[in-house]
């Protein structure tokens, strides 16, 4: 059902992106802002259960800023 809406991973990020963040498989970059990127991601569960979620990743430059964190 939702798999038909998912395209292969596409990123225009200038920052390296891991294929996974914790239990989430990053599928597609949705948006980039000044502080973070938002990805369509999938979390797999038991018995073939899958859930699509949005994952927000802080940009590395912001993660180094102690005032931001």
Secondary structure as UniProt FT lines:
FT   HELIX           2..5
FT   STRAND          20..21
FT   TURN            22..23
FT   STRAND          24..32
FT   STRAND          36..44
FT   HELIX           46..48
FT   STRAND          50..58
FT   HELIX           60..63
FT   TURN            66..68
//
